[in-house]
């Protein structure tokens, strides 16, 4: 029994000691070992797992030092009394009385799971041609420099300020790095009290929804637009007012709104950049109608255009633009690190609301990112990322032009971080997506981005960061065959 439970499928990318220890701790906490019964000896365990005796000896020694085990001379290793309590019964739990159980369906005030969402297959990394948006090529992560920042954080000479609860405060070093290194590149000047660190730009949108929106609020959004932002605004039961998009960005209509949510850098999902004229029009319209603009500069760090336009916030002279962005999209989306720039009064309330939700983003990540920025590692990574993005964009653009000329991108979307493509009208991209996935090609159907009652079904989006560059052209060719079979 013990032999089976301590079997380890070793991962060669992890240390042997780490994995042996993990297996033993799992067995200890799972109540596998009995009190007053010795554990397998170092030699026995080493032979069983086919590792060196030194490896198992070091693991046992560490578990003794940390109070999991006791070492008895000439007897062996035993469970510490704290872990030798009788095991709880493993019998199946008593069935729940369905008639007396609460009816959760009637208690839920909101059901986010029922919203149209942008989801990806859980195993997308195992597909041969993952043309998905929002995921990086993991091989490009700057592991050495990120580890260097971690070593700085955990160095013995540093005061571990990140260990304590910061209540509702951010790490000043990170705020200063954003203020002096990140924002100036977008043409934005901000004071420290105008900046709030968030768990990504999506989290900033949630805070704004809770603070500013209600049933009486009208929110103007782009159509097609960023579905997850729209879903967030809907949580506040806001009145969503769709605005069409052309090659210059959002087209304003005659319905004044309280807020306008826009993605001017590269519109989601079309990728078009809002023109200077359309930016000026939006700012003037907001001032005229006492509206506020929420600018989501989600790809500011990953924008590989030669001379991108400054942020809309850079032209804001009346404090009507709330700016949200990400620090981790081009580095590691899993870090979930972003920020908001707004009037100090709004930042104060957002900080207070954030405290009620999760107090503050993890301070160890904030310190580590601050050092990563201060040492220039972030900018070095972005230069490489942008060069690689430009190369990938050219490769996918060439493959699409040669193999799928009938799928046309929207004018004005050059050098976006994804391709928004239109198929012939009779092609259903929902069906194309399903067929392509069965041949190893992942694309994103476009209908979910529209707010129309009957959304068009002949658009789809292709990303190029997650896929191996060598697989781009072959993947497009596979997609071409699927499209041809659909007539």
Sine and cosine of phi, psi and omega as CSV:
sin_phi,cos_phi,sin_psi,cos_psi,sin_omega,cos_omega
0.00,0.00,-0.77,0.64,-0.01,-1.00
-0.89,0.46,-0.65,0.76,-0.01,-1.00
-0.85,0.53,-0.67,0.74,-0.02,-1.00
-0.94,0.35,-0.66,0.75,-0.08,-1.00
-0.94,0.34,-0.40,0.92,-0.02,-1.00
-0.99,-0.15,0.25,0.97,0.09,-1.00
-0.92,0.38,0.69,-0.72,-0.01,-1.00
-0.82,-0.57,0.83,-0.56,0.17,-0.99
-1.00,0.05,0.99,-0.11,-0.16,-0.99
-0.93,0.37,0.71,-0.70,0.11,-0.99
-0.99,-0.12,0.89,-0.46,-0.10,-1.00
-0.94,0.34,-0.15,0.99,0.06,-1.00
-1.00,0.02,-0.03,1.00,0.02,-1.00
-0.85,-0.53,0.36,-0.93,-0.02,-1.00
-0.95,0.32,0.52,-0.85,0.01,-1.00
-0.90,0.43,-0.71,0.70,-0.01,-1.00
-0.84,0.54,-0.69,0.72,-0.02,-1.00
-0.85,0.53,-0.69,0.73,-0.08,-1.00
-0.97,0.23,-0.60,0.80,0.07,-1.00
-0.91,0.42,-0.69,0.72,0.02,-1.00
-0.88,0.48,-0.69,0.72,-0.01,-1.00
-0.86,0.50,-0.66,0.75,0.00,-1.00
-0.91,0.41,-0.67,0.74,0.00,-1.00
-0.92,0.39,-0.70,0.72,0.01,-1.00
-0.88,0.47,-0.65,0.76,0.03,-1.00
-0.88,0.48,-0.67,0.75,0.01,-1.00
-0.92,0.39,-0.64,0.77,0.01,-1.00
-0.90,0.44,-0.77,0.63,-0.04,-1.00
-0.93,0.36,-0.39,0.92,0.03,-1.00
-0.99,0.10,0.00,1.00,0.04,-1.00
0.96,0.28,0.43,0.90,-0.06,-1.00
-0.96,0.29,-0.64,0.77,-0.05,-1.00
-1.00,0.05,0.61,-0.79,-0.03,-1.00
-1.00,-0.06,0.48,-0.88,0.06,-1.00
-0.89,0.45,0.58,-0.81,0.04,-1.00
0.89,0.46,0.29,0.96,0.11,-0.99
-0.90,-0.43,0.85,-0.53,-0.07,-1.00
-0.91,0.42,0.56,-0.83,0.12,-0.99
-0.96,0.27,0.26,-0.97,0.11,-0.99
-0.81,0.58,0.60,-0.80,0.00,-1.00
-0.93,0.35,0.21,-0.98,0.04,-1.00
-0.83,0.56,-0.69,0.73,-0.03,-1.00
-0.92,0.38,-0.69,0.73,0.00,-1.00
-0.88,0.47,-0.71,0.70,-0.02,-1.00
-0.92,0.39,-0.61,0.79,0.03,-1.00
-0.90,0.44,-0.68,0.73,0.03,-1.00
-0.91,0.41,-0.64,0.77,-0.03,-1.00
-0.91,0.42,-0.68,0.73,-0.06,-1.00
-1.00,-0.03,-0.10,1.00,0.00,-1.00
0.86,0.51,0.75,0.66,0.12,-0.99
-0.81,-0.58,0.10,-1.00,-0.02,-1.00
-0.96,0.27,0.45,-0.89,0.05,-1.00
-0.90,0.44,-0.52,0.85,0.02,-1.00
-0.89,0.45,-0.60,0.80,0.02,-1.00
-0.89,0.46,-0.76,0.65,-0.02,-1.00
-0.93,0.37,-0.57,0.82,0.02,-1.00
-0.89,0.45,-0.67,0.74,0.02,-1.00
-0.91,0.42,-0.61,0.80,0.02,-1.00
-0.91,0.41,-0.73,0.68,0.02,-1.00
-0.87,0.50,-0.67,0.74,-0.01,-1.00
-0.88,0.48,-0.67,0.74,0.00,-1.00
-0.92,0.40,-0.58,0.81,0.00,-1.00
-0.95,0.30,-0.49,0.87,0.12,-0.99
-0.93,0.37,-0.72,0.69,-0.02,-1.00
-0.88,0.47,-0.49,0.87,-0.05,-1.00
-0.99,-0.14,0.13,0.99,0.15,-0.99
1.00,0.08,0.23,0.97,0.06,-1.00
-0.99,0.12,-0.58,0.81,-0.10,-1.00
-0.80,-0.60,0.31,-0.95,0.17,-0.99
-0.89,-0.46,0.61,-0.79,0.05,-1.00
-0.96,-0.29,0.86,-0.51,0.01,-1.00
-0.94,-0.35,0.87,-0.49,-0.04,-1.00
-0.81,0.59,0.70,-0.72,0.04,-1.00
0.85,0.53,0.29,0.96,0.01,-1.00
-0.79,-0.61,-0.64,0.77,0.03,-1.00
0.81,-0.59,-0.30,-0.96,-0.03,-1.00
-0.97,-0.25,0.68,-0.73,-0.02,-1.00
-0.76,-0.64,0.33,-0.95,0.08,-1.00
-0.90,0.44,0.62,-0.79,0.19,-0.98
-0.92,0.40,0.57,-0.82,-0.02,-1.00
-0.80,0.59,-0.50,0.87,0.00,-1.00
-0.89,0.45,-0.40,0.92,-0.05,-1.00
-0.94,-0.35,0.17,0.99,-0.05,-1.00
-0.97,-0.24,0.33,0.94,0.01,-1.00
-0.93,0.37,0.44,-0.90,0.02,-1.00
-0.84,0.54,0.62,-0.79,0.00,-1.00
-0.95,0.32,0.59,-0.81,0.10,-1.00
-0.94,0.34,0.46,-0.89,0.00,-1.00
-0.88,0.48,0.69,-0.72,0.03,-1.00
-1.00,-0.09,0.19,0.98,0.01,-1.00
-0.90,0.44,0.43,-0.90,0.00,-1.00
-0.89,0.45,0.64,-0.77,0.01,-1.00
-0.90,0.43,0.43,-0.90,0.02,-1.00
-0.89,0.45,0.63,-0.78,0.00,-1.00
-0.89,0.45,0.57,-0.82,0.02,-1.00
-0.98,0.21,0.68,-0.73,0.06,-1.00
-0.97,0.24,0.97,-0.24,-0.07,-1.00
-0.86,0.52,-0.54,0.84,-0.04,-1.00
-0.95,0.31,-0.46,0.89,-0.05,-1.00
-0.99,-0.15,-0.19,0.98,0.00,-1.00
-0.95,0.32,0.52,-0.86,0.02,-1.00
-0.91,0.41,0.51,-0.86,0.06,-1.00
-1.00,-0.03,0.99,-0.12,-0.09,-1.00
-0.93,0.37,-0.48,0.88,0.01,-1.00
-0.88,0.48,-0.54,0.84,0.01,-1.00
-1.00,0.06,-0.23,0.97,-0.02,-1.00
-1.00,-0.03,-0.41,0.91,-0.06,-1.00
-0.94,0.33,0.82,-0.57,0.06,-1.00
-0.99,0.16,-0.51,0.86,0.04,-1.00
-0.70,-0.71,0.45,-0.90,0.03,-1.00
-0.75,-0.66,0.98,0.22,-0.03,-1.00
-0.85,0.52,-0.44,0.90,-0.03,-1.00
-0.91,0.41,-0.31,0.95,-0.02,-1.00
-1.00,0.02,-0.09,1.00,0.00,-1.00
-0.97,0.24,0.46,-0.89,0.13,-0.99
-0.93,0.36,0.88,-0.48,-0.13,-0.99
-0.81,-0.58,0.28,-0.96,0.07,-1.00
-0.99,-0.16,0.99,-0.15,-0.02,-1.00
-0.90,-0.44,0.43,-0.90,0.04,-1.00
-0.84,-0.55,0.48,-0.88,0.06,-1.00
-0.83,0.55,0.66,-0.75,-0.04,-1.00
-0.85,0.53,-0.55,0.84,-0.02,-1.00
-0.98,-0.19,0.56,0.83,-0.10,-1.00
-0.85,0.53,-0.49,0.87,-0.03,-1.00
-0.92,0.40,-0.32,0.95,-0.03,-1.00
-1.00,-0.01,-0.07,1.00,0.08,-1.00
-0.98,0.21,0.54,-0.84,-0.07,-1.00
-0.96,0.29,-0.54,0.84,-0.07,-1.00
-0.77,-0.63,0.97,0.26,-0.03,-1.00
-1.00,0.10,1.00,0.06,0.06,-1.00
-1.00,0.10,0.85,0.53,-0.06,-1.00
-0.97,-0.26,0.42,-0.91,-0.04,-1.00
-0.99,-0.17,0.55,-0.84,0.13,-0.99
1.00,-0.02,0.09,1.00,0.05,-1.00
-0.84,-0.55,0.64,-0.77,-0.05,-1.00
-1.00,-0.05,0.20,-0.98,0.22,-0.97
-0.98,0.18,0.94,-0.33,-0.12,-0.99
-0.88,0.48,-0.36,0.93,0.00,-1.00
-0.94,0.35,-0.28,0.96,-0.04,-1.00
-1.00,-0.01,-0.09,1.00,-0.01,-1.00
-0.89,0.45,0.76,-0.65,-0.05,-1.00
-0.98,0.21,0.96,0.29,-0.15,-0.99
-0.87,0.50,-0.68,0.74,-0.06,-1.00
-0.89,0.45,-0.72,0.69,-0.03,-1.00
-0.96,0.29,-0.53,0.85,0.08,-1.00
-0.93,0.38,-0.63,0.78,0.07,-1.00
-0.91,0.41,-0.59,0.81,0.05,-1.00
-0.87,0.48,-0.66,0.75,0.04,-1.00
-0.91,0.41,-0.59,0.81,0.05,-1.00
-0.92,0.39,-0.65,0.76,0.03,-1.00
-0.89,0.45,-0.63,0.77,0.06,-1.00
-0.88,0.48,-0.69,0.73,-0.04,-1.00
-0.90,0.43,-0.65,0.76,-0.11,-0.99
-0.99,-0.11,0.12,0.99,0.00,-1.00
-0.87,0.49,0.57,-0.82,-0.08,-1.00
-0.90,0.43,-0.36,0.93,-0.04,-1.00
-1.00,0.07,-0.14,0.99,-0.04,-1.00
-1.00,0.00,0.61,-0.79,0.14,-0.99
-0.95,0.31,0.88,-0.47,-0.08,-1.00
-0.96,0.28,0.92,0.40,-0.02,-1.00
-0.90,0.44,-0.37,0.93,-0.04,-1.00
-0.96,0.28,-0.18,0.98,-0.04,-1.00
-0.96,0.28,-0.53,0.85,-0.11,-0.99
-1.00,0.10,0.32,-0.95,0.08,-1.00
-0.97,0.23,0.83,-0.56,0.00,-1.00
-1.00,0.01,0.20,0.98,0.04,-1.00
0.87,0.49,-1.00,-0.06,0.02,-1.00
-0.78,-0.62,0.22,0.97,-0.09,-1.00
-0.99,-0.10,0.48,-0.88,0.09,-1.00
-1.00,-0.08,0.22,-0.98,0.05,-1.00
-0.96,0.27,0.90,-0.43,-0.07,-1.00
-0.83,0.56,-0.56,0.83,-0.02,-1.00
-0.89,0.46,-0.63,0.78,0.00,-1.00
-0.95,0.31,-0.67,0.74,0.05,-1.00
-0.85,0.53,-0.67,0.75,-0.01,-1.00
-0.93,0.38,-0.61,0.79,0.04,-1.00
-0.91,0.42,-0.65,0.76,0.05,-1.00
-0.90,0.43,-0.69,0.72,-0.06,-1.00
-0.91,0.41,-0.61,0.79,-0.13,-0.99
-0.98,-0.22,-0.34,0.94,-0.06,-1.00
-0.91,-0.41,-0.64,0.77,-0.12,-0.99
-1.00,0.02,-0.81,0.59,-0.09,-1.00
-0.90,0.44,-0.64,0.77,0.01,-1.00
-0.85,0.53,-0.49,0.87,0.02,-1.00
-0.93,0.37,-0.31,0.95,0.05,-1.00
-0.97,-0.24,0.15,0.99,0.04,-1.00
0.98,0.19,0.30,0.95,-0.10,-0.99
-0.96,-0.27,0.74,-0.68,0.11,-0.99
-0.92,-0.38,0.81,-0.58,-0.05,-1.00
-0.59,-0.81,0.52,-0.85,0.10,-1.00
-1.00,0.04,0.35,-0.94,0.00,-1.00
-0.83,0.56,-0.57,0.82,-0.03,-1.00
-0.98,0.20,0.06,1.00,0.08,-1.00
-0.97,-0.23,0.13,0.99,-0.10,-1.00
-0.84,-0.55,0.72,-0.69,0.08,-1.00
-0.76,-0.65,0.76,-0.66,0.06,-1.00
-0.99,0.15,0.68,-0.74,-0.03,-1.00
-0.75,-0.66,0.19,-0.98,0.09,-1.00
-1.00,0.09,0.90,0.43,-0.03,-1.00
1.00,0.04,0.23,-0.97,-0.02,-1.00
-0.93,0.38,-0.50,0.87,0.03,-1.00
-0.87,0.49,-0.64,0.77,0.03,-1.00
-0.91,0.41,-0.61,0.79,0.05,-1.00
-0.87,0.48,-0.65,0.76,0.01,-1.00
-0.91,0.42,-0.59,0.81,0.04,-1.00
-0.91,0.42,-0.70,0.71,0.02,-1.00
-0.87,0.50,-0.68,0.73,0.01,-1.00
-0.91,0.42,-0.61,0.79,0.03,-1.00
-0.88,0.48,-0.72,0.69,-0.02,-1.00
-0.92,0.40,-0.55,0.83,-0.06,-1.00
-0.99,0.12,-0.56,0.83,-0.25,-0.97
-0.90,-0.44,-0.28,0.96,-0.21,-0.98
-0.89,-0.46,0.53,-0.85,0.02,-1.00
-0.48,-0.88,-0.15,-0.99,-0.01,-1.00
-0.89,0.45,-0.46,0.89,-0.03,-1.00
-1.00,0.07,-0.11,0.99,-0.10,-1.00
-1.00,0.09,0.73,-0.68,0.10,-0.99
-0.97,-0.25,0.82,-0.57,-0.04,-1.00
-0.90,-0.45,0.90,-0.44,0.07,-1.00
-0.99,0.14,0.78,-0.63,-0.02,-1.00
-0.76,-0.66,0.34,-0.94,0.05,-1.00
-0.98,0.22,0.58,-0.81,0.00,-1.00
-0.69,-0.73,0.94,-0.33,0.07,1.00
-0.93,0.37,0.38,-0.92,-0.06,-1.00
-0.53,-0.85,-0.10,-1.00,-0.03,-1.00
-0.98,0.20,0.97,-0.26,-0.14,-0.99
-0.87,0.50,-0.63,0.78,-0.06,-1.00
-0.93,0.37,-0.54,0.84,0.09,-1.00
-0.92,0.39,-0.71,0.71,0.00,-1.00
-0.88,0.47,-0.67,0.75,0.05,-1.00
-0.86,0.51,-0.64,0.77,0.00,-1.00
-0.90,0.43,-0.71,0.70,0.02,-1.00
-0.88,0.47,-0.54,0.84,0.00,-1.00
-0.93,0.38,-0.38,0.92,0.04,-1.00
-0.88,0.48,-0.49,0.87,0.06,-1.00
-1.00,0.04,0.16,0.99,-0.01,-1.00
0.85,0.53,0.50,0.87,0.01,-1.00
-0.93,0.38,0.40,-0.91,0.11,-0.99
-0.99,0.10,0.93,-0.37,-0.04,-1.00
-1.00,0.05,0.82,-0.58,-0.02,-1.00
-0.91,-0.41,0.97,-0.23,-0.03,-1.00
-0.94,0.33,0.61,-0.79,0.09,-1.00
-0.81,-0.59,0.76,-0.65,0.00,-1.00
-0.91,0.41,0.28,-0.96,-0.03,-1.00
-0.80,-0.60,0.68,-0.73,0.14,-0.99
-0.82,-0.57,-0.29,-0.96,-0.08,-1.00
-0.93,0.36,-0.12,0.99,0.05,-1.00
-0.95,-0.30,-0.03,1.00,0.00,-1.00
0.93,-0.38,-0.44,-0.90,-0.09,-1.00
-0.91,0.42,0.62,-0.78,0.05,-1.00
-0.95,-0.31,0.92,-0.40,-0.03,-1.00
-0.95,0.31,0.53,-0.85,0.04,-1.00
-0.86,-0.51,-0.22,-0.97,-0.10,-0.99
-1.00,-0.01,0.17,0.98,0.01,-1.00
-0.97,-0.23,0.99,-0.14,0.01,-1.00
-0.88,0.47,0.64,-0.77,0.00,-1.00
-0.87,-0.49,0.33,-0.94,0.06,-1.00
-0.98,0.21,-0.57,0.82,-0.02,-1.00
-0.67,-0.74,0.53,-0.85,0.10,-1.00
-0.82,-0.57,0.88,-0.48,0.05,-1.00
-0.99,-0.14,0.85,-0.52,-0.06,-1.00
-0.69,-0.72,0.41,-0.91,0.08,-1.00
-0.84,-0.55,0.97,0.25,-0.17,-0.99
-0.95,0.32,-0.48,0.88,-0.02,-1.00
-0.87,0.49,-0.83,0.56,0.15,-0.99
-0.57,-0.82,0.94,-0.33,-0.10,-0.99
-0.87,0.49,0.67,-0.74,0.06,-1.00
-1.00,-0.09,0.84,-0.55,0.14,0.99
-0.97,-0.24,-0.02,1.00,-0.18,-0.98
-0.95,0.32,-0.45,0.89,0.00,-1.00
1.00,0.07,0.01,1.00,-0.03,-1.00
-0.95,0.30,0.52,-0.85,0.06,-1.00
-1.00,-0.10,0.78,-0.63,0.01,-1.00
-0.89,0.45,0.77,-0.64,-0.05,-1.00
-0.94,0.33,0.31,-0.95,0.04,-1.00
-0.87,0.49,-0.67,0.74,-0.01,-1.00
-0.89,0.46,-0.68,0.73,-0.02,-1.00
-0.94,0.35,-0.55,0.84,0.07,-1.00
-0.90,0.43,-0.73,0.69,0.01,-1.00
-0.88,0.48,-0.65,0.76,0.01,-1.00
-0.89,0.46,-0.69,0.72,-0.02,-1.00
-0.90,0.43,-0.69,0.72,0.02,-1.00
-0.89,0.46,-0.68,0.73,0.01,-1.00
-0.92,0.40,-0.65,0.76,0.00,-1.00
-0.89,0.45,-0.67,0.74,0.01,-1.00
-0.89,0.46,-0.67,0.74,0.02,-1.00
-0.91,0.42,-0.64,0.76,-0.04,-1.00
-0.91,0.40,-0.60,0.80,-0.09,-1.00
-0.96,-0.28,0.25,0.97,0.03,-1.00
0.81,0.59,0.73,0.69,0.01,-1.00
-0.96,-0.26,0.25,-0.97,0.04,-1.00
-0.86,-0.52,0.64,-0.77,-0.01,-1.00
-0.97,-0.25,0.76,-0.65,0.13,-0.99
-0.97,-0.23,0.94,-0.33,-0.03,-1.00
-0.99,-0.12,0.89,-0.46,0.05,-1.00
-0.98,-0.18,0.99,-0.16,-0.01,-1.00
-1.00,-0.08,0.84,0.55,-0.21,-0.98
-0.87,0.49,-0.50,0.87,-0.07,-1.00
-0.92,-0.39,0.46,0.89,-0.03,-1.00
-0.85,0.53,-0.62,0.78,-0.05,-1.00
-0.97,0.22,-0.45,0.89,-0.08,-1.00
-0.97,-0.23,0.07,1.00,-0.01,-1.00
-0.93,0.37,0.88,-0.48,-0.06,-1.00
-0.95,-0.31,0.32,0.95,0.16,-0.99
-0.91,0.42,0.53,-0.85,-0.05,-1.00
-0.87,0.49,-0.74,0.67,-0.02,-1.00
-0.71,-0.71,0.98,0.21,-0.03,-1.00
-0.91,0.41,0.52,-0.86,0.06,-1.00
-0.91,0.42,0.53,-0.85,0.08,-1.00
-0.87,0.49,0.29,-0.96,0.05,-1.00
-0.90,0.44,0.43,-0.90,0.09,-1.00
-0.85,0.52,-0.58,0.81,0.01,-1.00
-0.85,0.52,-0.50,0.87,-0.01,-1.00
-0.90,0.43,-0.42,0.91,0.00,-1.00
-0.99,-0.16,0.07,1.00,-0.05,-1.00
-0.98,0.20,0.89,-0.46,-0.01,-1.00
-0.93,-0.36,-0.01,1.00,-0.05,-1.00
-0.82,-0.58,0.17,0.99,0.03,-1.00
0.94,0.34,0.46,0.89,-0.06,-1.00
-0.99,-0.12,0.00,1.00,-0.03,-1.00
-0.93,-0.36,0.85,-0.52,0.17,-0.99
-1.00,-0.10,0.81,-0.59,-0.11,-0.99
-0.95,-0.32,0.81,-0.59,0.09,-1.00
-0.82,-0.57,0.57,-0.82,-0.02,-1.00
-0.39,-0.92,0.01,-1.00,-0.07,-1.00
-0.85,-0.53,0.54,-0.84,0.13,-0.99
-0.97,-0.25,-0.19,0.98,-0.20,-0.98
-0.87,-0.49,-0.05,1.00,-0.10,-0.99
-0.88,0.48,-0.69,0.72,-0.02,-1.00
-1.00,0.07,-0.24,0.97,-0.03,-1.00
-0.99,-0.11,-0.88,0.47,0.01,-1.00
-0.31,-0.95,0.98,-0.19,-0.02,-1.00
-0.81,0.58,-0.44,0.90,0.00,-1.00
-0.92,0.39,-0.27,0.96,0.04,-1.00
-0.93,0.37,-0.46,0.89,0.00,-1.00
0.78,0.63,0.88,0.47,-0.02,-1.00
-0.77,-0.64,0.86,-0.51,0.02,-1.00
-0.58,-0.81,-0.20,-0.98,-0.01,-1.00
-0.36,-0.93,0.27,-0.96,0.02,-1.00
-0.78,-0.63,0.63,-0.78,0.08,-1.00
-0.85,-0.53,0.84,-0.54,-0.05,-1.00
-0.33,-0.94,0.00,-1.00,0.04,-1.00
-0.84,0.53,0.62,-0.79,-0.03,-1.00
-0.82,0.58,-0.58,0.81,0.01,-1.00
-0.89,0.45,-0.66,0.75,0.04,-1.00
-0.94,0.35,-0.65,0.76,0.02,-1.00
-0.88,0.48,-0.63,0.77,0.02,-1.00
-0.86,0.51,-0.70,0.71,-0.02,-1.00
-0.95,0.31,-0.60,0.80,0.06,-1.00
-0.90,0.44,-0.61,0.79,0.03,-1.00
-0.91,0.42,-0.67,0.74,0.01,-1.00
-0.91,0.41,-0.66,0.75,0.04,-1.00
-0.92,0.40,-0.67,0.74,0.03,-1.00
-0.85,0.53,-0.63,0.78,0.01,-1.00
-0.87,0.50,-0.61,0.79,-0.01,-1.00
-0.95,0.31,-0.43,0.90,-0.05,-1.00
-1.00,0.02,-0.81,0.59,-0.02,-1.00
-0.53,-0.85,0.29,0.96,0.03,-1.00
0.92,0.39,-0.95,0.31,0.03,-1.00
-0.33,-0.94,0.37,-0.93,0.09,-1.00
-0.88,0.48,0.46,-0.89,-0.04,-1.00
-0.77,0.63,0.80,-0.60,-0.08,-1.00
-0.94,0.33,-0.49,0.87,0.04,-1.00
-0.90,0.44,-0.64,0.77,0.04,-1.00
-0.93,0.38,-0.62,0.78,0.02,-1.00
-0.89,0.46,-0.73,0.68,0.01,-1.00
-0.89,0.46,-0.69,0.72,-0.04,-1.00
-0.90,0.43,-0.68,0.73,0.04,-1.00
-0.91,0.41,-0.62,0.79,0.02,-1.00
-0.87,0.49,-0.70,0.72,0.03,-1.00
-0.93,0.38,-0.63,0.78,0.04,-1.00
-0.85,0.52,-0.65,0.76,0.05,-1.00
-0.94,0.34,-0.73,0.68,-0.09,-1.00
-0.89,0.46,-0.55,0.83,-0.03,-1.00
-0.99,0.11,-0.03,1.00,0.02,-1.00
0.99,0.11,0.05,1.00,-0.02,-1.00
-0.91,0.42,-0.60,0.80,-0.04,-1.00
-0.89,0.45,-0.73,0.68,-0.02,-1.00
-0.91,0.41,-0.61,0.79,0.05,-1.00
-0.87,0.48,-0.70,0.71,0.02,-1.00
-0.89,0.46,-0.68,0.73,-0.03,-1.00
-0.90,0.44,-0.61,0.79,0.04,-1.00
-0.87,0.49,-0.72,0.70,0.02,-1.00
-0.92,0.40,-0.65,0.76,-0.01,-1.00
-0.89,0.46,-0.71,0.71,-0.02,-1.00
-0.92,0.40,-0.65,0.76,0.05,-1.00
-0.88,0.47,-0.69,0.72,0.00,-1.00
-0.92,0.39,-0.63,0.78,0.01,-1.00
-0.89,0.46,-0.68,0.73,0.01,-1.00
-0.88,0.47,-0.65,0.76,0.01,-1.00
-0.91,0.42,-0.70,0.72,0.01,-1.00
-0.90,0.43,-0.65,0.76,0.01,-1.00
-0.87,0.50,-0.71,0.71,0.00,-1.00
-0.89,0.45,-0.63,0.78,-0.01,-1.00
-0.91,0.42,-0.71,0.71,-0.01,-1.00
-0.94,0.33,-0.62,0.78,0.03,-1.00
-0.88,0.48,-0.68,0.73,0.01,-1.00
-0.91,0.42,-0.67,0.74,-0.01,-1.00
-0.91,0.42,-0.66,0.75,0.02,-1.00
-0.92,0.40,-0.66,0.75,0.00,-1.00
-0.89,0.45,-0.61,0.79,-0.06,-1.00
-0.99,0.14,-0.61,0.79,-0.16,-0.99
-0.96,-0.27,-0.48,0.88,-0.03,-1.00
-0.75,-0.66,0.85,0.53,-0.04,-1.00
-0.90,0.43,-0.33,0.94,0.00,-1.00
-0.97,0.24,-0.22,0.98,0.03,-1.00
-0.99,-0.15,0.97,-0.24,-0.16,-0.99
-0.98,-0.20,0.74,-0.67,0.12,-0.99
-0.97,0.24,0.33,-0.95,0.02,-1.00
-0.97,0.26,0.73,-0.68,0.06,-1.00
-0.84,0.55,0.59,-0.81,-0.01,-1.00
1.00,-0.02,0.00,1.00,-0.04,-1.00
-0.97,-0.23,0.27,0.96,-0.04,-1.00
-0.87,0.50,0.66,-0.75,0.08,-1.00
0.89,0.45,0.49,0.87,0.19,-0.98
-0.98,0.19,0.14,-0.99,-0.04,-1.00
-1.00,0.05,0.19,0.98,0.10,-0.99
-0.28,-0.96,0.29,-0.96,0.06,-1.00
-0.97,-0.26,0.80,-0.60,0.10,-0.99
-0.98,-0.22,0.91,-0.41,-0.20,-0.98
-0.87,-0.49,0.58,-0.82,0.06,-1.00
-0.95,-0.31,0.78,-0.63,0.07,-1.00
-0.99,-0.10,0.20,-0.98,0.15,-0.99
-0.80,0.60,0.52,-0.85,-0.17,-0.98
-0.84,0.54,-0.50,0.87,-0.08,-1.00
-0.99,0.13,-0.09,1.00,-0.02,-1.00
-1.00,0.01,0.82,-0.57,0.10,-0.99
-1.00,0.02,0.90,-0.43,-0.01,-1.00
-0.96,0.27,-0.30,0.95,0.15,-0.99
-0.89,0.45,-0.72,0.69,0.03,-1.00
-0.93,0.36,-0.63,0.78,0.02,-1.00
-0.88,0.47,-0.66,0.75,0.02,-1.00
-0.87,0.49,-0.70,0.72,-0.01,-1.00
-0.90,0.43,-0.72,0.70,-0.01,-1.00
-0.90,0.43,-0.69,0.73,-0.04,-1.00
-0.90,0.43,-0.63,0.77,-0.02,-1.00
-0.87,0.49,-0.55,0.83,0.00,-1.00
-0.96,0.28,-0.15,0.99,0.09,-1.00
-0.93,-0.37,0.24,0.97,0.07,-1.00
1.00,0.01,0.13,0.99,-0.02,-1.00
-0.96,-0.30,0.84,-0.54,0.05,-1.00
-0.96,-0.26,0.85,-0.52,0.15,-0.99
-0.77,-0.63,0.13,-0.99,-0.06,-1.00
-0.89,-0.46,0.88,-0.47,0.03,-1.00
-0.90,0.43,0.54,-0.84,-0.14,-0.99
-1.00,-0.04,-0.27,0.96,-0.12,-0.99
-0.85,0.52,-0.54,0.84,-0.07,-1.00
-0.91,0.42,-0.30,0.95,-0.02,-1.00
-1.00,0.09,-0.20,0.98,-0.05,-1.00
-1.00,-0.07,0.51,-0.86,0.04,-1.00
-0.97,-0.25,0.12,0.99,0.02,-1.00
-0.92,0.39,0.49,-0.87,0.07,-1.00
-0.88,0.48,-0.60,0.80,0.07,-1.00
-0.83,-0.56,0.99,0.13,-0.09,-1.00
-0.91,0.41,0.57,-0.82,0.06,-1.00
-0.88,0.47,0.59,-0.81,-0.09,-1.00
-0.91,-0.42,0.43,0.90,-0.02,-1.00
-0.83,-0.56,0.58,0.81,0.11,-0.99
-0.81,-0.58,0.52,-0.86,0.14,-0.99
-0.47,-0.88,0.31,-0.95,-0.04,-1.00
-0.87,-0.50,0.64,-0.77,0.05,-1.00
-0.80,-0.60,0.84,-0.54,0.13,-0.99
-1.00,-0.07,0.13,-0.99,-0.05,-1.00
-0.60,-0.80,0.14,0.99,-0.02,-1.00
-1.00,0.05,-0.52,0.86,-0.08,-1.00
-0.99,0.13,-0.38,0.92,-0.10,-1.00
-1.00,0.06,0.53,-0.85,0.13,-0.99
-0.89,0.45,0.78,-0.63,-0.04,-1.00
-0.81,0.59,-0.57,0.82,0.00,-1.00
-0.92,0.38,-0.28,0.96,-0.03,-1.00
-0.99,-0.10,-0.04,1.00,-0.08,-1.00
-0.89,0.45,-0.83,0.56,-0.03,-1.00
-0.90,0.44,-0.72,0.69,0.06,-1.00
-0.86,0.50,-0.60,0.80,0.02,-1.00
-0.91,0.42,-0.65,0.76,0.05,-1.00
-0.90,0.44,-0.59,0.81,0.01,-1.00
-0.91,0.41,-0.65,0.76,0.07,-1.00
-0.89,0.46,-0.67,0.74,0.02,-1.00
-0.90,0.45,-0.61,0.80,0.03,-1.00
-0.87,0.50,-0.68,0.73,0.01,-1.00
-0.89,0.45,-0.65,0.76,0.01,-1.00
-0.91,0.42,-0.65,0.76,0.02,-1.00
-0.91,0.42,-0.64,0.77,0.00,-1.00
-0.90,0.43,-0.61,0.79,0.00,-1.00
-0.93,0.38,-0.37,0.93,0.02,-1.00
-1.00,0.09,-0.04,1.00,0.07,-1.00
0.99,0.16,0.00,0.00,0.00,0.00
